[in-house]
């Protein structure tokens, strides 16, 4: 996305994502994260998802026309410094999203695309025929893509089993989509740390944090990506924004709240 200048005292960020009724992921997690960073949050709802941290019960997609209207209202009314996309679900919704971002391109400084495809529970969150539209959105609009390991294997077309694979896949995706890539390696097995790799097209940056055991996480990818978007909205350069977000998500996992059988990330404002 081409960079635009902003002079807001209180920067705004827009999340285009699904609604998680349990409050731990989706746009609810994004808005909490924006608030924790003192960034004004707006939201365009792509889907209403009935779910718990353990399972997705049902997905009701918002009509693409309504998604388009929500985005247009936000971008025209209070242009956000950063836009973050999460669960987009269908080709029609993705195309609506892409059209509106392109139409208001000059007003947006940063676009972060979290290519949500599968829930932690294993439920597919992106229709099979929407993958091409998603890759087109990344290539045309994204400044940064933030895939997890499973998503990166699809986008890069290769298996990822170790650090060398993460580096190679990140470079493949950055070249293919002409954007920076943060490959989230938190699910990489047999490591004592939660390991991520940022490749901006010229330089690589490894980010490590202690792996926090015995916590069933939900919404970490949403929170991580929205924390990056918030830090970009605050004016931090990309490497610093990612470092700050890594610290934020690690602290959020460590301070997870527990409600019976549920756990949720702790967001301290």
Secondary structure, DSSP 8 states (H G I E B T S, - for coil): --------SS-EEEEEEEEETTSSSHHHHHHHHHHHTT-EEEEEEEEEEEE-SS-EEEEEE--HHHHHHHHHHHHHHS--SEEEE---BSHHHHHHHHHHHHHTGGG-SEEEE----B-TTS-B-B-GGGHHHHHHHHHHH-SEE--BHHHHHHHHTS---SHHHHHHHHHHHHHHHTSEEEEEETT-TT-SEEEEEEE-SS-EEEEEEE---S----SHHHHHHHHHHHHHHTT--HHHHHHHHHHHHHHHHHT-EEETTEEE-----
